[in-house]
Amino acid sequence: HYPEINIKDEAFEKLFDYLEHHTLQDVYYTDFVAEDGKSLTLLARAPTYTDLAGQLLMFESADFVEFVDISGGNLVSQQAETVIESGESQSVTESEVEFTINLRLKDNALFYEE
């Protein structure tokens, strides 16, 4: 018997591998939707607008991406507690840029051999 191969699982595994290797270190994703096997929408956050622009350039140069569009770019703030040297906690406001990335993958992008 040959093992049953789930092509969908392999495709998603390859997609996540691509995303991991084509995402800037300080950018992270909070949600995603895969639509028709070629379209992907990612909700992302980055520390600065410069990081947002860098992520756009990263996807524009990726060989598996046919089209990329970034929208939003809203500054979001949240309160965080930090401990200062004296051992006391201090409330600080942390800000990040939240944006949406729309990717259109090239035909058969998830089935190319590296």
C-alpha positions as CSV (number, residue, x, y, z in Angstrom):
1,H,0.0,0.0,0.0
2,Y,1.1,3.5,-0.7
3,P,0.4,6.1,2.0
4,E,-2.5,8.4,1.3
5,I,-1.3,11.9,0.5
6,N,-3.5,14.8,1.4
7,I,-2.5,17.4,-1.3
8,K,-4.4,20.2,0.6
9,D,-2.4,19.6,3.8
10,E,0.9,19.6,1.8
11,A,-0.2,22.8,0.0
12,F,-0.9,24.6,3.3
13,E,2.3,23.4,4.8
14,K,4.2,24.8,1.8
15,L,2.2,28.1,2.0
16,F,3.1,28.5,5.7
17,D,6.7,27.7,4.9
18,Y,6.7,30.4,2.1
19,L,5.1,32.9,4.5
20,E,7.6,32.2,7.2
21,H,10.5,32.7,4.9
22,H,9.0,35.9,3.3
23,T,7.9,37.7,6.4
24,L,10.1,40.3,8.1
25,Q,11.2,39.4,11.6
26,D,9.1,42.1,13.4
27,V,5.9,41.5,11.3
28,Y,3.3,39.0,12.5
29,Y,-0.1,37.8,11.4
30,T,-3.2,37.9,13.6
31,D,-5.6,36.3,11.1
32,F,-5.8,34.9,7.6
33,V,-8.3,33.7,5.0
34,A,-7.5,31.5,2.1
35,E,-10.2,32.0,-0.5
36,D,-9.9,30.1,-3.8
37,G,-6.6,28.3,-3.6
38,K,-4.8,31.3,-5.0
39,S,-6.0,34.3,-3.0
40,L,-4.9,34.9,0.6
41,T,-5.9,37.8,2.9
42,L,-3.6,38.3,6.0
43,L,-4.3,40.6,8.9
44,A,-0.9,41.8,10.0
45,R,0.9,44.0,12.6
46,A,4.3,45.6,12.5
47,P,6.1,48.0,14.8
48,T,6.4,50.8,12.3
49,Y,5.2,52.1,8.9
50,T,8.8,51.4,7.6
51,D,8.3,47.7,8.5
52,L,4.9,47.7,6.6
53,A,6.7,49.1,3.5
54,G,9.4,46.5,3.9
55,Q,6.9,43.7,4.1
56,L,5.3,45.0,0.9
57,L,8.7,44.9,-0.9
58,M,9.3,41.4,0.4
59,F,6.1,40.1,-1.1
60,E,6.6,42.1,-4.3
61,S,9.9,40.3,-4.9
62,A,8.6,36.8,-3.9
63,D,8.6,34.3,-6.7
64,F,5.4,32.7,-5.6
65,V,3.3,35.9,-5.5
66,E,1.5,37.2,-8.7
67,F,0.0,40.3,-7.0
68,V,0.2,42.0,-3.6
69,D,-1.8,44.8,-2.2
70,I,-1.6,46.3,1.3
71,S,-4.4,48.4,2.8
72,G,-5.1,49.9,6.1
73,G,-2.0,51.0,7.9
74,N,-3.8,52.0,11.1
75,L,-1.8,52.8,14.3
76,V,-3.2,50.8,17.2
77,S,-2.2,51.3,20.8
78,Q,-2.5,49.1,23.8
79,Q,-1.6,49.5,27.5
80,A,1.1,47.2,28.8
81,E,2.7,46.7,32.2
82,T,6.5,46.7,32.5
83,V,8.7,46.3,35.5
84,I,11.2,49.0,36.0
85,E,14.6,48.6,37.7
86,S,13.2,49.4,41.2
87,G,10.9,46.4,40.9
88,E,7.8,48.6,40.5
89,S,5.5,48.1,37.6
90,Q,4.8,50.9,35.2
91,S,2.0,51.2,32.6
92,V,3.3,52.1,29.1
93,T,1.5,52.5,25.9
94,E,2.7,50.3,23.0
95,S,1.8,51.1,19.4
96,E,1.8,48.9,16.3
97,V,0.7,49.4,12.7
98,E,-2.2,47.1,11.8
99,F,-2.7,46.4,8.0
100,T,-4.3,44.0,5.6
101,I,-2.3,42.1,3.0
102,N,-4.0,40.7,-0.1
103,L,-1.9,38.1,-2.0
104,R,-2.7,36.4,-5.3
105,L,-0.5,33.4,-5.7
106,K,1.0,32.4,-9.1
107,D,-0.6,29.3,-10.8
108,N,0.6,26.1,-9.1
109,A,2.8,28.2,-6.7
110,L,2.2,25.7,-3.9
111,F,3.3,22.8,-6.1
112,Y,6.7,24.1,-7.3
113,E,9.8,22.3,-6.2
114,E,12.4,24.4,-4.4
